[in-house]
Amino acid sequence: MYIRGCPAPLAFRYGGDRIRLMNAVTVNPRIQGGLPCFTGTRVPVSSLFDHLQRGYTIEQFIEDFPTVAKEQVDAVLEMAKADIPNFAQHVTAR
């Protein structure tokens, strides 16, 4: 199974939590020009990372975007964490 905007291995990595992770983010070409958004909102997922990068807390993000649930934020952070190995530079041990 392929989750749009998400690598296929991630969909299966979490077993029972797969549905929760899949439901956290949607991509709709008619909403925010097709940017990945938190499901049921018009809030781009990138806005979460922008807030965190600027030093805001998750609680402050949710205050700024009350249509986003804490569970959605947690799921997005789990997805990002799981995807890091796909972008890491692999080196051989000496």
Buried (B, 14 or more C-beta within 10 A) or exposed (E): EEBEEBEEEBBEBBEEEBEBBBEBBBBBEEBBEEBBBBBEBEBBBEBBBEBBEEEBEBEEBBEEBEEBBEEBBBBBBBBEEBBEEEEEEEEEEE
